[in-house]
Structures are given as structure tokens and as C-alpha cells.
């Protein structure tokens, strides 16, 4: 997976693949490749969301700890 891939681009590509599958515009020859790519994109997005969630929770915990120190 490309190092420059970001969540927005991954989600857009995933949406395009899903739309193509739904519209039956992907040939049988391409289907397995597209499904594999979709799985990679889903994994990337899930990982990105989990990492972001953990980072936000960490920041909020730090902010909460600082606010307790001020009181």
C-alpha cells in the first residue's frame, strides 16, 4: 500500500470500487483484483481509525490530567 495514501483517498477509492461492483461495470477478470484492493483499503481505513481514536483518547486524558493539576 502506498505510503502517501490517506484516509480520504482510501475511502474515495473504496467507494469507487463498490460503485463499480454494484453497477456491474467490472469484468469477471478484474473482480478478484478489485475485491483484494477493497480489502486492503478497508484494512487501511480501520487501522487509521483505530490509531486516530487512540491518539484522541490520549490527548483528552492528558488534557483532563492537566485540568486536575490546575484545580
C-alpha positions in Angstrom: 0.0 0.0 0.0 1.3 3.4 -0.9 3.0 5.4 1.9 1.2 8.6 0.6 -2.3 7.1 0.9 -4.5 9.0 3.3 -7.9 8.1 4.8 -9.9 10.4 2.4 -8.2 9.0 -0.7 -8.6 5.4 0.5 -12.3 5.9 1.3 -12.8 7.5 -2.1 -11.1 4.6 -3.9 -13.1 2.2 -1.9 -16.4 4.0 -2.8 -15.4 3.9 -6.5 -14.7 0.1 -6.3 -18.0 -0.5 -4.5 -19.9 1.6 -7.1 -18.3 -0.3 -10.0 -19.2 -3.6 -8.5 -22.8 -2.5 -7.8 -23.1 -1.2 -11.4 -21.5 -4.4 -12.7 -19.0 -2.4 -14.7 -16.1 -4.6 -13.5 -15.3 -7.6 -15.7 -15.1 -11.0 -14.1 -11.4 -10.9 -15.0 -10.9 -7.7 -12.8 -13.2 -8.7 -10.0 -10.8 -10.6 -7.8 -8.2 -7.9 -8.1 -10.7 -5.2 -7.2 -12.0 -7.2 -4.2 -8.4 -7.7 -3.0 -7.8 -4.0 -3.3 -11.0 -3.2 -1.5 -9.9 -5.5 1.4 -6.6 -3.7 1.6 -8.3 -0.3 1.7 -10.8 -1.4 4.4 -7.8 -2.7 6.5 -6.0 0.7 6.0 -9.1 2.7 7.0 -9.8 0.5 10.0 -6.2 0.9 11.2 -6.3 4.6 10.6 -9.5 5.0 12.6 -8.2 2.9 15.5 -4.9 4.8 15.6 -6.7 8.2 15.5 -9.1 7.1 18.2 -6.3 6.0 20.4 -4.4 9.3 19.8 -7.5 11.4 20.6 -8.2 9.5 23.8 -4.6 10.0 24.8 -4.8 13.8 24.2 -8.1 14.0 26.1 -6.6 12.1 29.0 -3.6 14.5 29.1 -5.9 17.5 29.0 -8.0 16.0 31.8 -4.9 15.4 33.9 -3.7 19.0 33.3 -7.1 20.4 34.3 -7.0 18.4 37.6 -3.5 19.8 38.3 -4.8 23.3 37.9 -7.6 22.9 40.4 
